[in-house]
Amino acid sequence: MTVSRQPGLRIAGTQWLATRLRGAAAIALMCGLLAACTGEQFQKGYILPQGALEQIPIGASQDQVLIVMGTPSTVATLSGEVFYYISQRSERKVAFMKQEVVDQRVIAIYFDKNRTVQRVANYGLQDGKIFDFISRTTPTSGQEMSYLTPIFKLLSPR
């Protein structure tokens, strides 16, 4: 018995396989491109270590604060000394789009004349107002607010 070879069938099978591989490669390429367009998160300024604020009790020394929190973003001398740690988190849902501010904070550590911690405040924006997340109060206007307001304006996106 003689078996005849059908070259046309073999080529057709190879073409079918090549077409499938090209289709799979195109799908993989599209998935890769779409994955590259996913969102990003950005952290600017100070990154608060986990549990750092709990390690700063009232009456702690300025040196203890520097050990736990590190160098402040800025320092003010209002009626004593104040260390400000400033941060902002923003995200972009899709690549090449505008960043949106998710959270911005100013951690203020107030010292008395003896350079010990008098008060700790964690200011952020809630409903468009500067808000202290530790004492759950909105500060009244005065020297402190006149210093914090420009900081938040600098951090806000334009």
N, C-alpha and C positions, 0 to 999 in steps of 0.2 A: 504494500500500500504506500502510496506516495502522498506526502503532506505538502500542500502548496502554501507558500508564504504569501500573505497579503500585506504588502508594505503600506498601503493606504490606511489600514486600520491602526497600525502602529504609530504613524505620524499623527493621525487624528487624536489618539490617546495622549500623545505628547503635547499637542497643542492645547487640548483640554486642560491638562495639568499646568501648563505654563500660564494659561488664562486665569486659572484658579489662584496660582501663586501671585500673579500680578494684582489680582483683586484683593487678596489677603494683605499684600504689602501696602497697597493704597489705603486700606482700612487702618492698618497699623500706623502709617504715616499721619493720617488724619487724627487718630487718637493721640499721637504724640504731640501734634501741633495744638490740639485743643487743651491738652494737659499743661502745655507751656503758657496758656492764656489764663490759667486759674489765678485766684486772688493772692495777694501778698500782704504781709503785716510788717509795719515799720515801727521801731521804737526809737524815739529821740530823747536825749537827755539821760537823766538818772534812772537806773533800774533798781527798784527797791528789793533788797534781799528778803526772802521769806522769813517772817517772824522778827524782823529787825525792830519794828516799832515797839514790840512787846519787851525788848531788851533795854529800852530807855525809860526807866522810871523817873518820876518827878524827884528832883534832888540829885540826879546823876551829874557827874562832872562833864565839862566840855570835852575833855580828853576821852572819856568813855564814849561819848557821842561820835567823835571822830573815828574811834576804833570800830564801832559797830556800823556806822553809816558811811564812813569815808569822807572825802573832801566835799563840802557843799558846792552847789552850782553857783550860789552867790551868798554874800553876807551883808546884813544891814545892821546899823546901830541906831535903833529908834529910841527906846528908853532902856536900853540894855543891848545885848547882842542877839541877833536872830540868824540862824542858819536856814537857808532855803535850798531844798532839793527839788529840782524842776524836771518833769517828764511829760511826754506826750506819746500816745499810741494812736496810730492811724492804720487804715487798711484800704486796700484797693481790691474790689470784688473780681474785676477782670483786668488783665494786663493792658496797659496803655490808657486806662481810664484815670480820672481824677481821684486823688486820695481823699478819704473821708475820716475825720478825727473821731475816734472811738472813745478815747479817754484822755484827759489831761489833768495832771496833779501838781500841786505845790505842797510839799511837806515842809512845814515851818516848825523849827524847834527854838523856843524862846528861852533865853538865859537871864538870870537876875544879875545884880552887880557883882556877886561872888562867883560868877561863871558856872552856876549849877542850873539844871533844867527847871524852868518854872512852869512851862506848858508845852504840849506837843499838839500840833494841828495838821490835819491832812485835808487841804483844800482841793476841790475839784469843781467841775461845772455840773450843775443839776438844774434842768429846766432853764438854762441860760443864765443862771445866777451862780456866783461864787459861793460854795457851800463847804462847811467843815464836816467831813465824814466821821470824825472822832466824837465831837461833842454834838453832832447833828444840828448845828445852828448855822444861820447865815449871818456873817459878821456885819456889824453896823459900819457906816462910813466913818472914816477917821484916818489917822496916819497909816495904819496897817493896810486898809483898803486902797489908799492912794499909791501904795507900793505894789500891791498884788495885781491891781487892774492892768497896768502896762505889761506885766509879765504875761497875763492871759491873752492880751491883745497881740503880743509878739508871737505866741504859740498858735493862735487861731489861723486857719487857712484863709487865704485871700480869694 
